[in-house]
Amino acid sequence: MEKMTIDRVDARAKVTGAAKYSAEIQLPDLTYAVLVESTIGQGTIKNLATKKAEWAPGVIAVISHLNTPGVPEYKLPDQSKTQKQLKVFNDANIYFNGQPIAVVIADTLERAQYAASLVEVTYAKEIHISNLEANLARATAPKNAKANPKAFTADFVRGKAAAWKDAEFKLEEEYIQPSEVHHPMELHSIIANWEAEDKLTLVDKTQGSQQTAASIAKSFQLPVENVKVLATYVGGAFGSALRVWPHEIIAILAAKKVKKPVKLVLHRNQMSYMVGYRPHTIQKVAIGAAKDGKLLGISHESFGKTSMYEEFTENVLQMTRMMYDVPNIDTKYRIVPLNVSTPAPMRGPGEATGSFALECALDELSYQLDLDPIQLRIVNYAAEDPDKKLPWSSNYLKECYRLGAEKIGWNKRRPIAGSVQEGEWKIGYGMATGTFGAFRSAATVKAILNPDGSLLLQSAIADIGPGTATAMTAIAAEHIGLPVEKITFQLGNSSFPKAPMQGGSNSLATVGSATVAACTNLKLELAKRAAKQKPDWMNALPENVKIEGSLLVNTYDKPTKVNLSSLFESGATELIVEGSAAQGDEKNKYSFYSYSVHFIEAHVHELTGVVRIKNAVSVVDCGTVVSPKTARSQLMGGIVGGIGMALMEEAVIDDRSGRTVNASFGDYHVPVNADIPQMEMIFVNQKDPYLNPMGSKGLGEVVIIGVAPAVANAVYNATGKRVRHLPITPDKLI
């Protein structure tokens, strides 16, 4: 069902500069903080000389492990189990090159930057390790896998392990995903202000204001209601703002020390190693199949890097376990502790990495079998979730294959790799599938109606760019009957009603459900009040009630109307209701996933190895599309991100120092306009009947999952050269 198309409700504020991001907020007596970083990868601080910095003009304080006010949680009994991240300024230990070891606070940013350069550090240097491939012998099973045998990181066997070895057709290959950096346009920043000894306000770049408030309250042993977090505008995050990072703790410590508000903004280089990244991952995949393409067994191992002080895991192997109808599957997930900062979820976390290995391996198998890659997937289509043994809530994968193949012109693809050429350019087509879980959690939305018919909705949910306020406005407009210009959706404030983190593609399903509930409760309350004037409103159903201008209308049978302003109590200027929604028992009855299928036409220059993506078609099954314009933008962004993942992005560490050497936009390459092809974004747009009232499933993550393998498969079809180590750069093709 096609929904109304509305413009982004915050578009004008963003393009005119009226929207203020966290670093742009100004407070009285605001001070500025700049971090001092370690220059070694492992060891301890022997001496930290700060006097020159302290005597510099405008400097208010220099804080390190020698004089920190301290984080109360660090002092709790058995705090090693409660505090899992880097313990800021807790001791002299160095775990990675670039670790923050001190902070300078001054009355201007420039003075703080200069003073930070005056801090002198000497170390007791130890041998560091930063190379994943050289340290696979250190691999270990993560603790969460040991604690939960059902976790996707736990060792898993369905049927017979290594059954692929018994198949007539088989392959065994290794696929490498390098580290990638989120690099949103907006730098991570925070303003910390202690309004009282036990009351803290933060203006922060975060994907969850309430979750950040809860984490900070825990760290500083404060009542959670005494921590207020504001994140009204967030300029992209992609998973980098899903947690509290050391720089946020440092800003809070600094504000406590100087007793003034403190602003701390990371610079672009620090975005590469202080706020997470997609981890470097090595995967080993083995697949066996019969002549007709039926998969008989898959073995899939994953080795990813993590930091020395914290375990990071992600669902690299989930897609392998549930995507196709395979009787025999075994998976193994391991992490390797290195002298690096902790990774973080990055758009399509785990699944984007896992799909690269799985979908490339399937493509390789299709050439062995002389079978069309789409047909190979259809032969192994799973009619129900083979992992959970539950029916799909909805699954339109076959329709995705059909629509995408038609749009890209799949019939132009030739089964013999490297057989099509125009001039100096070799031409190939590739495709791949993606999937990501469709989730719904608990949320509440407050609705405030004014006598003039204007409606204000409030939720703590963040909006990191997908257009959450726009989608919620569209949902409210449909369910209450008001025009969109009469509806305002406020978000990003921890004091607003409960909402989840914006991550994992559950914002629309969760907060959208609560928005529907709030609109329903508002209509019920209005109908109840209207019944006091007109008895025929007594049994009015919410679906028959809507607001039309200054009137409340009951559309059932013989429409009746009452003046909206007459339903407000004498002197009242607003009517307030709340609506809440949470996941029910449906999760035990159905398996919920969104799906994507990506098609790529790649041209590869035969002499230089340059790859040009000439056409990209992506088809998504995400249930009902609530906001077509912002959904299209989401899908477009996923394609662009996937192209970067396939052809350009790689964070490089110099293993001699443990330092990231391409930590800037000048050296870390991302797609620019010239790299982006003609793109076609297609939505199946069929309602999921079980997940939520809108019939929608998640979109934000699944749009990137499968793009990189589709590119790799197209490059192989064009050249006959299989690149299993991303990114696919020209040197790997000539």
Summary of the structure (lengths in Angstrom):
residues: 734
radius of gyration: 27.2
end to end distance: 48.3
largest distance: 84.7
contacts: 2714
relative contact order: 0.13
helix: 29%
strand: 27%
